[in-house]
């Protein structure tokens, strides 16, 4: 009986507590819902971190306040405008005494024509390799036909971009070149059309093309991009360099306008940085990356991806973690400030339409207010002769980037690779490639460290990615970016340096610190450096795309050229 009374009393008290517990639970649910609504989603939080170092109050004394970006950038133990070792290296592309003159080896009834593919810089690689292919086949080369039907829709022909007379005369000792196929029975010869595999070797051309050429007398190789092996004998590699760095010179009209742009940048400042930003919507769509723009970004980039059935995107976060995505404009700016470039530095930006427009560019402009492009330093009337032709506009950017004191690339496309190789050949001018894999992790945690710590880590991660001599071992990577065969060491200058006072002690090697060959950096070499000639370097998905003053401007096949063309230039 007593136990029943206790049980009844317990149930009575419990019934009294139930409304109170329900009220508390309801209040907690409302509070959690409110917090969930106000808090950023996990995938968008990275986007909000982008402003961590900007607009921080002067008088804050703890946490993020210590991470304000000083106007002078980060401290640097190197000369930020030149390589300290560049004077020990020079471009060397003369033919050896064992390389016969063209007139001695060219067969009279062999004519090679090529049709290039892609944008300006992808076509440049094709033209360079076409000259070498003609030499391998002992054939006369017809002036290459430029791609007028691709994504870029540029109707320009060879002579409207390059100085064709200079091209023919400069290479006359190496390869015989004519403007068009000869006539046969009163009509122009009709070439037999074929395509060779990607990275076709010297033997490949001799086995696949030479028998056809000997029989048909005139052959046209179509979609000619990256159709020649990366590794060739020394004399053929040096011929590549003579074509790319000396024979391919822009027309006087393009050169004059390009030099005007360079002069205007020099009038503004003694030094300037050229930045190939490459943050256009098509680039972001094909990279498969995500930048925290929410559903709007996902829908817009997905609409672009749907144009190509062969493009498959699986894990955007994985692409960023593996360094296969371009940095955001602000991340590029923070990297440069950490490397020692102050807010007074002048920047020329070579870029198409930037995804997100001015809102995306605003943080970069806040870090570098002296921000220019060809559209801001030239009048609309001056650019009018070029504006309707994407290759001619790209050529203007090429000249300004080539002449810059420092060139910064935000992807590893054709323009970036060609300019990197060209700058190595003409004096090792600094070329900065972001170590995206390491920097991505650093940007995620930057709100938890001071600016000095952040800048120090940026400088550590970028060691080996600054365009210094010996950063990449000879023979590694794509030849147009690392033309090691055509870069020689000045032994006399080096001997004079080594015979001087030993400021740093016995065994000191000043190039060693900046080399990517050390244990600290070797794992961060871009994936394309590890490729052999059996892999398709030009496929951006295989390659992991994100992963001249002498103004001598001077595998499997794909039927979807636009995917490569958009990404590569």
C-alpha positions as a printed Julia matrix, in Angstrom:
569×3 Matrix{Float64}:
  0.0    0.0      0.0
  2.83   2.39     0.87
  4.64   1.51    -2.31
  1.52   2.34    -4.36
  1.3    5.78    -2.7
  4.98   6.46    -3.5
  4.49   5.37    -7.1
  1.4    7.57    -7.42
  3.32  10.54    -5.93
  6.23   9.96    -8.38
  3.93   9.88   -11.42
  2.17  13.04   -10.21
  5.47  14.93    -9.95
  6.56  13.63   -13.35
  3.33  14.92   -14.95
  4.05  18.34   -13.47
  7.59  18.38   -14.93
  6.61  17.31   -18.48
  5.33  20.76   -19.6
  8.44  22.4    -18.16
 10.77  19.96   -19.96
  8.84  20.41   -23.22
  9.13  24.19   -22.97
 12.91  23.99   -22.46
 13.3   21.51   -25.35
 11.27  23.73   -27.64
 13.36  26.76   -26.75
 16.58  24.83   -27.43
 15.28  23.66   -30.82
 14.4   27.24   -31.78
 17.85  28.4    -30.65
 19.62  25.67   -32.67
 17.54  26.48   -35.73
 18.43  30.16   -35.42
 22.14  29.39   -35.06
 22.03  27.04   -38.06
 20.38  29.73   -40.15
 22.93  32.4    -39.2
 26.08  30.25   -39.35
 27.83  29.67   -42.71
 27.67  26.2    -44.19
 30.9   24.17   -43.86
 31.6   24.25   -47.6
 31.12  28.03   -47.71
 33.27  28.84   -44.69
 36.47  28.91   -46.76
 34.99  31.71   -48.83
 34.38  33.8    -45.72
 37.95  33.31   -44.53
 39.24  35.17   -47.58
 39.02  38.52   -45.83
 40.87  37.49   -42.68
 43.83  39.79   -43.26
 41.89  42.78   -44.55
 40.07  45.59   -42.76
 41.23  44.63   -39.27
 40.98  47.45   -36.68
 44.28  49.07   -35.76
 43.7   48.79   -32.03
 42.83  45.09   -31.83
 45.52  43.4    -29.78
 44.82  39.71   -29.95
 43.96  36.93   -32.41
 43.31  37.91   -35.97
 44.37  41.51   -35.4
 48.0   40.43   -35.36
 47.52  39.21   -38.91
 47.06  42.62   -40.56
 48.96  42.87   -43.82
 51.76  45.42   -43.47
 52.04  47.82   -46.4
 55.57  46.6    -47.11
 54.55  42.94   -47.44
 56.57  40.2    -45.79
 60.28  40.24   -45.07
 62.4   38.59   -47.72
 65.95  37.24   -47.72
 66.21  37.48   -51.52
 66.14  40.14   -54.2
 62.5   40.23   -55.19
 63.02  41.61   -58.71
 65.73  39.32   -60.07
 67.45  35.99   -59.62
 70.8   36.22   -57.86
 72.1   33.34   -59.98
 70.78  34.37   -63.41
 74.12  35.84   -64.48
 75.61  32.35   -64.46
 73.24  31.05   -67.18
 72.4   32.02   -70.76
 70.36  30.79   -73.72
 72.3   28.62   -76.19
 70.53  27.22   -79.23
 73.06  27.29   -82.08
 73.24  24.18   -84.21
 76.23  21.92   -83.84
 78.74  21.31   -86.64
 77.11  17.92   -87.19
 73.74  19.44   -88.12
 73.64  19.61   -91.95
 72.2   22.62   -93.77
 68.65  22.3    -95.09
 69.7   22.45   -98.73
 71.79  19.32   -98.26
 69.07  17.1    -96.79
 65.72  18.37   -98.16
 64.05  16.07  -100.68
 62.53  17.99  -103.63
 59.2   16.14  -103.67
 58.29  16.12   -99.97
 55.95  18.83   -98.72
 54.61  18.95   -95.16
 51.62  21.11   -94.25
 50.12  21.35   -90.78
 46.88  22.66   -89.33
 47.33  23.94   -85.78
 44.81  23.69   -82.95
 43.71  25.87   -80.05
 44.46  29.41   -78.99
 47.56  31.49   -79.72
 49.97  29.75   -77.36
 48.8   26.22   -78.1
 49.24  27.0    -81.8
 52.72  28.36   -81.05
 53.78  24.97   -79.7
 52.36  23.33   -82.82
 54.27  25.67   -85.15
 57.5   25.05   -83.25
 57.09  21.29   -83.44
 56.04  21.43   -87.11
 59.44  22.86   -88.08
 61.17  20.01   -86.25
 58.84  17.44   -87.82
 59.69  18.77   -91.3
 63.4   18.47   -90.46
 62.92  14.85   -89.31
 61.16  14.04   -92.59
 63.68  16.0    -94.73
 60.66  17.81   -96.15
 59.79  21.35   -97.2
 57.42  22.97   -94.7
 54.42  24.97   -95.86
 53.72  28.02   -93.65
 51.42  26.6    -90.95
 47.69  27.13   -91.12
 46.22  28.63   -87.94
 43.1   27.31   -86.25
 40.13  29.51   -87.24
 37.27  27.23   -86.19
 37.93  26.45   -82.54
 36.45  27.94   -79.39
 38.44  31.14   -79.94
 36.8   31.93   -83.32
 39.78  33.96   -84.59
 40.0   34.39   -88.37
 43.66  35.52   -88.32
 46.14  33.77   -90.58
 49.84  33.22   -89.88
 51.04  36.47   -91.5
 48.58  38.53   -89.43
 50.1   37.27   -86.17
 53.73  36.49   -87.0
 56.32  38.07   -89.27
 56.25  35.44   -92.02
 59.25  36.8    -93.95
 61.42  36.72   -90.83
 60.15  33.21   -90.02
 61.16  31.86   -93.44
 64.53  33.63   -93.64
 65.67  32.94   -90.07
 65.1   29.19   -90.44
 66.39  28.91   -94.02
 69.52  27.0    -92.95
 67.47  24.53   -90.89
 64.29  23.87   -92.89
 63.1   25.04   -96.29
 59.77  26.87   -95.85
 57.33  28.01   -98.56
 54.12  30.06   -98.3
 51.86  27.56  -100.09
 51.99  24.2   -101.81
 53.39  24.27  -105.36
 51.23  23.85  -108.45
 50.96  20.6   -110.31
 49.45  20.62  -113.8
 48.28  24.18  -113.21
 46.56  23.43  -109.9
 47.76  23.64  -106.31
 48.75  20.26  -104.96
 46.12  18.67  -102.76
 47.77  17.18   -99.64
 46.88  13.82   -98.18
 45.35  14.46   -94.75
 46.29  12.43   -91.69
 46.88  12.77   -87.96
 49.73  11.46   -85.84
 49.51  10.37   -82.19
 50.38  12.72   -79.38
 54.09  12.89   -78.56
 55.08  11.06   -81.71
 58.83  10.32   -81.57
 61.4   10.72   -84.36
 61.03   7.03   -85.21
 57.24   7.41   -85.09
 57.38  10.07   -87.83
 59.74   7.97   -89.9
 57.51   4.91   -89.62
 54.06   6.52   -89.86
 54.43   9.66   -91.98
 57.49   9.16   -94.17
 56.09   6.21   -96.22
 52.9    8.21   -96.93
 54.88  11.36   -97.72
 57.16   9.47  -100.1
 54.13   8.12  -101.96
 51.78  11.13  -101.89
 54.48  13.87  -101.94
 52.28  16.26   -99.94
 50.84  15.51   -96.49
 48.86  17.7    -94.11
 48.9   16.82   -90.41
 45.71  17.97   -88.7
 45.03  19.12   -85.16
 48.75  19.58   -84.75
 49.33  20.23   -81.05
 51.71  18.25   -78.89
 52.27  15.8    -81.75
 56.01  15.6    -81.16
 57.8   13.78   -78.36
 59.03  15.79   -75.41
 62.49  14.18   -75.53
 64.52  14.46   -78.72
 68.21  14.47   -79.64
 70.1   17.65   -78.71
 70.22  19.24   -82.17
 66.46  18.87   -82.64
 65.79  20.32   -79.18
 67.99  23.31   -80.03
 66.07  23.73   -83.29
 62.9   23.9    -81.2
 64.46  26.77   -79.26
 65.56  28.62   -82.39
 61.99  28.48   -83.68
 60.25  29.41   -80.44
 62.62  32.07   -79.14
 63.94  33.64   -82.35
 62.03  32.74   -85.52
 58.51  33.33   -84.18
 58.36  37.12   -84.02
 55.09  39.02   -83.89
 54.16  41.41   -86.69
 55.32  45.03   -86.4
 51.74  46.16   -85.69
 51.46  43.84   -82.69
 55.01  44.54   -81.49
 54.51  48.32   -81.64
 51.3   48.2    -79.61
 52.81  45.73   -77.15
 55.82  47.97   -76.62
 53.53  50.94   -75.99
 51.86  49.0    -73.19
 55.25  48.01   -71.73
 56.46  51.63   -71.93
 53.35  52.86   -70.11
 53.89  50.35   -67.32
 57.55  51.45   -67.07
 56.49  55.11   -66.9
 54.38  54.28   -63.86
 57.08  52.34   -62.02
 60.64  51.05   -62.46
 59.44  47.5    -61.83
 56.14  45.72   -62.4
 54.59  42.3    -61.95
 52.59  40.63   -64.71
 49.91  38.25   -63.45
 48.23  35.64   -65.65
 45.22  35.37   -63.36
 43.23  32.72   -65.27
 40.14  32.9    -63.05
 37.58  32.86   -65.86
 34.29  30.9    -65.52
 35.37  28.26   -68.07
 38.61  27.6    -66.2
 36.83  27.16   -62.86
 34.17  24.96   -64.42
 36.67  22.58   -65.98
 38.87  22.51   -62.91
 36.0   20.96   -60.98
 36.81  23.23   -58.05
 34.48  25.0    -55.63
 35.1   28.43   -54.11
 32.28  28.86   -51.6
 29.78  30.7    -53.81
 26.89  28.52   -52.74
 24.14  27.24   -55.0
 24.6   30.11   -57.46
 28.2   29.1    -58.17
 27.32  25.42   -58.44
 24.55  26.07   -60.97
 26.56  28.5    -63.11
 29.65  26.31   -63.37
 27.6   23.14   -63.83
 25.89  24.75   -66.83
 29.29  25.27   -68.46
 30.39  21.71   -67.71
 27.3   20.25   -69.39
 28.57  21.45   -72.78
 31.16  18.64   -72.74
 29.9   15.1    -72.29
 33.36  13.71   -71.55
 33.96  15.97   -68.54
 33.4   14.27   -65.2
 33.78  16.07   -61.88
 33.8   13.98   -58.72
 35.25  15.64   -55.62
 35.82  19.45   -55.66
 37.4   19.45   -52.18
 39.89  16.79   -53.24
 40.93  18.88   -56.26
 41.7   21.85   -53.99
 43.57  19.73   -51.45
 45.76  18.27   -54.19
 46.67  21.7    -55.54
 44.79  21.3    -58.82
 42.75  24.49   -58.51
 43.81  28.05   -59.32
 44.17  30.35   -56.33
 41.55  33.03   -55.87
 42.63  36.58   -56.79
 42.92  37.43   -53.1
 45.01  34.35   -52.37
 47.39  35.34   -55.18
 47.63  38.82   -53.66
 48.35  37.49   -50.17
 51.03  35.18   -51.54
 52.76  38.07   -53.31
 52.61  40.32   -50.24
 54.08  37.52   -48.14
 56.9   37.15   -50.67
 57.89  40.77   -50.05
 55.98  42.74   -52.7
 54.51  45.81   -51.01
 51.24  47.63   -51.65
 53.04  50.17   -53.84
 53.98  47.52   -56.44
 52.37  47.92   -59.87
 50.57  44.87   -61.28
 49.53  44.2    -64.88
 46.79  41.56   -65.08
 46.41  39.42   -68.19
 42.98  37.91   -67.89
 39.66  37.43   -69.55
 36.37  37.8    -67.76
 36.98  37.11   -64.06
 34.35  34.94   -62.38
 32.48  37.12   -59.92
 33.67  40.34   -61.59
 34.71  43.3    -59.48
 33.57  41.65   -56.25
 36.11  38.87   -56.8
 38.87  41.3    -57.78
 38.22  43.76   -54.91
 40.48  42.0    -52.31
 43.37  41.81   -54.81
 42.95  45.48   -55.68
 42.9   46.34   -51.97
 46.24  44.58   -51.56
 47.67  46.12   -54.77
 45.88  49.39   -55.61
 48.17  49.98   -58.63
 46.23  47.49   -60.74
 46.25  47.62   -64.55
 45.27  45.74   -67.7
 45.63  46.54   -71.38
 42.11  47.98   -71.29
 43.08  50.5    -68.57
 46.41  51.69   -70.02
 45.33  51.85   -73.67
 42.4   53.65   -75.23
 39.51  51.87   -76.9
 40.62  53.37   -80.21
 44.16  51.97   -79.8
 42.86  48.48   -79.1
 40.2   48.52   -81.81
 42.41  46.9    -84.53
 43.05  43.98   -82.17
 39.82  43.71   -80.17
 37.94  41.42   -82.57
 40.79  38.9    -82.71
 41.48  36.86   -79.59
 44.96  35.78   -80.73
 46.07  39.36   -81.37
 44.79  40.46   -77.95
 46.55  37.48   -76.4
 49.76  38.49   -78.22
 49.63  41.93   -76.53
 49.34  40.28   -73.12
 52.17  37.92   -74.06
 54.52  40.85   -74.78
 53.71  42.72   -71.55
 54.08  39.54   -69.49
 57.34  38.62   -71.21
 58.82  42.07   -70.55
 57.75  42.14   -66.89
 60.27  41.99   -64.05
 58.26  39.22   -62.4
 55.72  36.94   -64.07
 53.14  35.15   -61.92
 51.12  32.29   -63.31
 47.98  30.96   -61.65
 47.71  27.81   -63.77
 49.94  25.63   -65.9
 48.46  26.28   -69.34
 50.29  26.92   -72.59
 50.92  30.65   -72.07
 52.33  30.0    -68.6
 54.63  27.21   -69.82
 55.88  29.03   -72.9
 56.61  32.22   -70.97
 58.31  30.3    -68.17
 60.61  28.61   -70.68
 61.23  31.85   -72.56
 62.13  33.71   -69.38
 64.58  30.94   -68.46
 66.18  31.19   -71.88
 66.47  34.99   -71.79
 68.19  35.39   -68.42
 66.14  33.52   -65.84
 63.78  36.38   -65.05
 61.65  35.45   -62.0
 58.58  33.37   -62.79
 56.42  32.5    -59.79
 54.21  29.4    -59.73
 52.03  29.02   -56.63
 52.69  25.85   -54.68
 48.93  25.41   -54.58
 48.91  22.15   -52.65
 50.77  23.57   -49.65
 49.29  27.08   -49.88
 45.71  25.77   -49.83
 46.2   24.25   -46.38
 47.91  27.41   -45.21
 45.05  29.64   -46.37
 42.56  27.47   -44.49
 44.34  28.08   -41.18
 45.6   31.63   -41.72
 43.12  33.22   -39.31
 44.85  31.37   -36.47
 48.34  32.81   -37.01
 50.09  36.15   -37.12
 51.03  37.78   -40.4
 54.74  37.16   -39.77
 54.15  33.43   -39.27
 51.9   33.26   -42.33
 54.43  35.13   -44.52
 57.3   32.95   -43.31
 55.43  29.78   -44.23
 54.5   31.16   -47.66
 58.18  31.84   -48.37
 59.08  28.32   -47.23
 56.42  26.68   -49.37
 57.34  28.77   -52.43
 61.0   27.77   -52.34
 61.54  25.9    -55.58
 58.61  27.62   -57.31
 60.23  31.0    -58.06
 61.87  30.44   -61.46
 65.41  30.06   -60.13
 68.03  28.06   -62.07
 68.11  24.34   -61.22
 64.61  24.33   -59.71
 63.67  21.54   -62.1
 66.12  18.81   -63.03
 67.23  18.86   -66.7
 64.93  16.75   -68.83
 62.04  16.84   -66.35
 58.73  18.37   -67.3
 57.47  19.74   -70.6
 60.25  21.03   -72.86
 58.57  24.33   -73.71
 58.61  25.17   -69.99
 61.98  23.69   -69.11
 64.22  23.99   -72.22
 67.24  22.73   -70.3
 69.04  21.67   -73.49
 69.09  25.34   -74.56
 70.23  26.85   -71.25
 73.99  26.8    -70.69
 76.1   27.64   -67.66
 78.69  30.41   -67.83
 81.63  28.44   -66.45
 83.97  31.47   -66.41
 81.56  33.57   -64.33
 80.91  30.66   -62.0
 84.63  30.01   -61.59
 85.21  33.66   -60.74
 82.44  33.49   -58.14
 83.79  30.3    -56.63
 87.34  31.7    -56.46
 86.19  34.7    -54.41
 86.13  34.94   -50.61
 84.1   32.19   -48.97
 81.52  34.28   -47.16
 79.39  31.28   -46.3
 82.05  28.67   -45.71
 83.31  25.66   -47.61
 80.87  23.76   -49.75
 78.25  26.5    -49.93
 76.16  26.35   -53.1
 73.98  29.44   -53.58
 71.67  27.72   -56.06
 70.95  24.87   -53.69
 68.63  26.79   -51.41
 66.23  27.58   -54.21
 66.26  24.19   -55.86
 63.14  22.07   -55.88
 65.34  19.0    -55.94
 65.82  18.91   -52.16
 63.86  16.56   -49.93
 61.68  19.37   -48.64
 60.17  20.25   -51.99
 60.45  17.28   -54.29
 57.0   15.96   -53.36
 55.42  19.26   -54.38
 56.53  19.17   -58.0
 53.47  19.41   -60.25
 52.18  16.07   -61.46
 53.07  16.85   -65.07
 56.78  16.81   -64.14
 56.56  13.1    -63.49
 55.04  12.24   -66.85
 56.86  10.21   -69.43
 56.32  10.35   -73.15
 53.59   7.74   -73.09
 51.18   9.98   -71.21
 48.96  12.61   -72.76
 50.29  15.88   -71.42
 47.86  17.98   -73.37
 44.8   16.39   -71.81
 44.03  18.78   -68.93
 42.27  16.13   -66.94
 45.2   13.71   -67.26
 47.76  16.45   -66.68
 46.04  17.79   -63.57
 45.94  21.23   -65.09
 45.72  23.05   -61.84
 46.75  20.05   -60.1
 61.0   38.74   -77.37
 64.2   42.15   -75.38
 65.22  40.9    -77.59
 61.71  41.19   -78.75
 62.61  38.4    -81.12
 59.22  36.89   -80.67
 61.53  35.47   -81.93
 48.56   9.22   -78.19
 45.13   9.14   -78.47
 43.43  11.83   -80.45
 40.44  13.82   -79.37
 37.58  15.16   -81.45
 36.6   17.67   -78.76
 39.32  20.33   -79.16
 37.45  22.97   -77.22
 38.01  21.28   -73.86
 41.79  21.46   -74.29
 41.8   24.85   -75.97
 39.8   26.64   -73.3
 41.92  25.25   -70.51
 45.32  25.46   -72.09
 45.73  29.13   -73.03
